[in-house]
Amino acid sequence: MCDTYGQYLTMKVEIDAAMQEVIKSTQFIKSGKVLEFENELSNYLQTNVIACANGTDALQIAFMALGLQPGDEVITTPFTFIATVEVLALLGLKPVFADVYPGTFNLNKKEVEKAITLKTKAILPVHLFGQCAYLEPMLNLAEKHNLFLVEDAAQALGTDYIFSDGTQKKGGTIGHIGCNSFFPSKNLGAFGDGGAIFTGDEKLAAIIRSIANHGMKAKYQYERIGVNSRLDSIQAAVLSVKLKYFEKHIKARQKAAAWYDEHLKGIQEIQLPQRVNYSTHTFHQYTIQTNRRNELQQFLKEKGIPSMVYYPGVIHLQEAYQFLGYKKGDFPVSENLAETVLSLPLHTELTEEQLEYIIRVIQEFFSK
């Protein structure tokens, strides 16, 4: 599913040198390469960047910075990785779910609007699999109802959101706060955990930076309750090298996705990932839908081809979230996706030979 080592070999000399530089400097925490990387990513995204320990922390710190109160409602999707919702519950906020579009897997703006109540304080769209959620209508809803918009952009770094007037901004830089993960399999992946928080609001940026460093405003002076969430310098060094090749890597992913599109479009039993005019797609995952998902996955496994189901269990039906009071059938689109989605291998080192083999095996399965 992901050839992290193969990608490393293409940058080995630079990555090894960058890691050795950190070791020689002994600047391992919140200095040196971390500050350099924050500045480089800030220039790329054209917004403030605060590095942290992982994508889950990024979400938690973001909501701590907004000053929401226990019981405040946050609208999000039940079809996402658990971290999106987990942090809300940990902070005493109430996750309120809205269903998604069946083609893009992202929040349905009409369902979001129906979920707004007097207790709603924020909307939390997830840019699932590398394509932005339909943000412009959600920005309008946020303005109309005085809500925060927080983007879970952990799977969409580098994706461009295209506004109706033609202007573009990077996913994660459009709402009040954006959250990112550098998990090794991400499009920009570290060699361990890592995360970052984005905001164009200088005041919010200062609060976020303080919270991520124990609530500190100056050494041994604490102005708020915070956490210890830091990207270490060796990970920053790796990410800094990878960032130089990031656009090249995105193009490689898009090229592989185009190959899948071209060679799978004739199979009636497969629904390909939908493209939209308001977002580019950086393909953190290439996710198809088929009613024969489980059989296909087993067939691929027998032929030596990995595949993954993201996500087999919608959050509102998970045991830990029964307290929210949802039941089966409440979000039919998300529930159906959990039964039909399958992600195929998609990474920067895929060869034409590998792609041809994957296509040939899938065609063989559906010809039976």
C-alpha positions, 0 to 999 in steps of 0.5 A: 500500500505504501513504499516508504523505504523505496521513496527514502532511497530516492532521497537517501543522501539528503535525508541521512545528511539532515539527520546527522546534522541534527545529531551533531547539533544536539538540538532535538526539541523545539529548535533548529530543524523544527523551526526551519521546517515550520518556516518552510511549510509556512512559505508553502502554505502561505499561513502560520504553521505550528508543529506538534507531536501528531495529527490527533494532538493537532485536532485537540490543540485546535479545539482547546485554542477555540475556548469551547465549553463542555457540551458545545456541539461540533458537526462532523462526519461519522465516516473518518478515522477515529481521531477526528471524533475522539478529541471532541469527546475527550474535551467534553464537546458533543460530536454531532454527525452529518452524512456524506456525499456518496461519491467524494466521501466528504460532508454533505453541506445540506446535512450539515445545515440540518444538524445546526442547533443553538448549541452548535459552535463549530463545523469539522469537515474532513478532507478524506483521501486527499480531496477537499470537502465542499468548503465554500457553503460551509464557510457561509454557514459558519459566518451565518451562524457564528461558528468556527470552521476547523479543517481536518486536513490530515489526508490532504496536504498539498490539495488546492481548494478552488473557490467559485471566483477562481481563487485557490488556497491550500486545503487546511488554510481556509477555515479558522484552523487546519490540522495535519498529520505527518504519519509515515504513510501520509503524502508528506510522511515522517519516519515516525509520528508528527503533526502540524496546526495551521491558521491565518489568525496571528492571535490564534497562532500564538495561543496554539503555540502556547498550548502545545508547549505546556501553556507557556508564555515565557520560561516557567510562566504559564498563561493557560492550561496546555499540553506537551506536544512537539515535533522532534528535530529528526522528524523535522529534518526528514520532512524538510528534505521531503518537502523539496520533492513534495510537488513531484510526489503529488504528481506521481500519485496523480499519474498513478490515479489517472492510470487506475481511472483509465483502466478501471472505467469500463468495469460496471461493478466498480465506482471510481473516486469522484472528481469535483471542480472545487478541489484538486485531488492528491490521492492519499488513497485511491478508493473504489466502491463495489458491492463485491468488496470483500470477495475482491479484497480476498482475491487481490490478497491471493494474488499478492496485492495489498488493499485496505478498507478505510473505514470498515466501521462508521463511528456512530455505531462504534461501542465507545460512542453509543452514548451519543444515541445514534442507531443503524440507519441514521447515516445511510450513505456512510454506512453503505460506504463502510460496506463497499469501499476498498483502497488500492495501492497508491504511492510515489514508487508504483511502477507501470509493471505493478499497475498493469498487474493490479489492473489485470488481476481486478479485470480477471476478478470481474470477468468471472 
